[in-house]
């Protein structure tokens, strides 16, 4: 977000839409996309999720596993609509996450790591 603010001088969506094709803006947007993928636990940034789920109590794990993902899904949809970007970027990472997650699931021996 600092790169976007440095390039644009503002973080309002109206001004971001005007400057979306500048070089520093693209680097900033890529950093934000990878931060969202990290928080979603998507590939290639998914290795932290099973360890976190394994050590937390069940109610907290249910909250951490579901609520932020709903929020970030809404952020992704809103951002794609505002910038009028309809790419296959997020669905591709989603499918890859499902495949790698399913393969990793076969090696787990506790239900909380599933």
N, C-alpha and C positions, 0 to 999 in steps of 0.2 A: 504494500500500500504506500510505502514511502517513495518507491520509484514512480508510482502513478501520481502522487502528490507533487513530487519534484518536477515531473514533466508537465503536468497540467496546472498545478497551482490550486486545484480544487478537487473535491471528491464527489461533487453532485453528478447524478446520472446524465443530466443534460449536457454538461461539459465533457464528461467521459465519452459520450457518444460521438462528439465532434472530433476528438483526438484519438480515436481507438486504433488508428493505423500508424501511429508514431512508434519508432523503434523501442524507446524506453517504456512506453505504455504496454507494448506486447510482452516485454520481459516481466513487467509487473503483473500483468494478467496471467501469464504462465505460472508465476510464483503463487498467485492466489488460487489457481486451479489445482496445483499440487498440494497446497495447504488443505483445500477442501477434500481432495482424494485421501490425504493422510487422516483427516478427521473421520471420513467415511469408512476407513479401513479397507480401501480398495487397493488393488494391485498397482504398482509394485511397493506400496507403502503399508502393507497389511500385517507385517510380522509382530507388531506390538499388541494387536487385539486379543489373541488367545491368552497371552500372558496376563493381561489386565483382567480378562473375564475369569480366569482361573483363581485369582487371589481375592476377588471382591465378593461380598455377601450377595445373595441372589436378588433381593429387591434393588440394590444399587446397580448390579450388573444389568438387570432388565431395563433400568432407566438409561444407563450409559450406552447400552446396545441399541436402543430404539429411538429415544427422543431426539438426540442430536442428528441422527440420520434423516428423520422427517424434516427437521429444520433445514439441513443442508440440501436436501432434495428440493425444497421450496426455493431456496436461494439459487440453485442451479436453474430451475425453470424460469424464475423471474429475471435472472441475469441474461439467459438466452433470449427471452422475449424483448428485453430492453435493448440489447445490442443487435437484435435481429440475426442471431447466429444460430443456425440449425445444422449443426455438424454431427457426425457420428462419433465424436470424441468420447463423450461420457458413456454411451451404450457399448462401445468397444471395450472400455475399461471395466464396465459392468459385467460383460460376458467373460472376459478374461478372469475377473475376480471370482465369478461363479465356478469356472473350470478349475482354477488353481485351489480355491477354497474347498471344492469337492474332493480333489485329490489329496489335499492335506487333511481333510476330515477322516479319511480312512486310516490314518496313523494315530488318531487321538484315542485315549483310553478313559478320559473323564468327560462327563456330560457338559460341564461348564465350559470346556474348551471348544465344544462344538459351535 
